[in-house]
Amino acid sequence: MEIYRVKVGAEGEIVLPLELRKLFGLVAEDTLDLCVDSEGKVFVHTAERSARPLSDFFEDLIISDLLANGCTGDCLKSKLLEHKIKLSTILDRLSEEAHRAHKNGQSIKWWETQALASLGIQRAAQGTYDVMLTTRSIHDLMILREEVLKEIPAVFEALEQDPLAFKRLRGPYYETYRVSFRSGSKEYRVVYTVFSKLKLIAILTVGEREVIFDMLNGIA
C-alpha cells in the first residue's frame, strides 16, 4: 500500500501530490469524498467531476439530446455532467493516439496532405510550432468542400505562431484547444492538442461543431 504524507494548511486545506492527482484523474474544482470508518480510518473517493471547460463547446448540444430523450430535473443534471466527462475523456484519448501516431512517424505536416496540396500550397514551417495531421484529421479535411479548405491554411499558420491563444477544452491530462473559422454562413472548428515540450500541435479533428459532437459521441 502506497502512503502519501500531506500537510494541513492554516485554513484546513491540503495539497495532494501530483502522483495522486494523476491517479484519480483530477483537475481543478473536482470534488473528493472523505469517508471515515468506525476506527477513524479515512478513505478517499472521487465524487463530482469538474468538466466546465467543455461546457461552452458542447453543453447546449448535450442538453438538447437529453431533453429529447425525456431526461429532466435531477436526471438532466447528473447526465449532463456524465456526458461532459465522457467527452473530456474521449478528447484525452484522441490526444494520446495523436501523440503515439506522431512518435511512430504516422503524422504529416499540414500542407503535405492531399486535400490542401490540391490548393497549390508550397511552403515550409514558419512559426514556433509544427502543426501535424494524423489519419483522422486528414480524413476530416478530405470530405470538406474546396471553399472551406481555402480558409484552413490561415488557421494553421496562426496556430504555428501561438496555439495557446484560443479556447481551451481541458481534459484531465492534455492541453486541448479549439479555434473557430467561418466559410460562407457556416462556422467550423479545429480541435487540437498542444505538446509544448515538443513544440508540436496535433490536429485531432476539423469540421462543423455538430459533426464533431456526433463523431465524439460515436467513439465507444
HELIX and SHEET records of a PDB file:
HELIX    1   1 LEU A   18  PHE A   24  1                                   7    
HELIX    2   2 ARG A   52  LEU A   54  5                                   3    
HELIX    3   3 SER A   55  ALA A   68  1                                  14    
HELIX    4   4 GLY A   73  LYS A  103  1                                  31    
HELIX    5   5 TRP A  110  GLU A  112  5                                   3    
HELIX    6   6 GLN A  114  ALA A  117  1                                   4    
HELIX    7   7 THR A  135  MET A  142  1                                   8    
HELIX    8   8 GLU A  146  LEU A  149  1                                   4    
HELIX    9   9 ILE A  152  GLN A  161  1                                  10    
HELIX   10  10 PRO A  163  ALA A  165  5                                   3    
HELIX   11  11 SER A  196  LEU A  198  5                                   3    
HELIX   12  12 ARG A  209  ASN A  217  1                                   9    
SHEET    1   A 2 LEU A  32  VAL A  36  0                                        
SHEET    2   A 2 VAL A  42  THR A  46 -1                                        
SHEET    1   B 6 ILE A 108  LYS A 109  0                                        
SHEET    2   B 6 ASP A 130  LEU A 133 -1                                        
SHEET    3   B 6 LEU A 200  GLU A 208  1                                        
SHEET    4   B 6 LYS A 186  PHE A 195 -1                                        
SHEET    5   B 6 GLU A 175  SER A 183 -1                                        
SHEET    6   B 6 LYS A 167  ARG A 168 -1                                        
END                                                                             
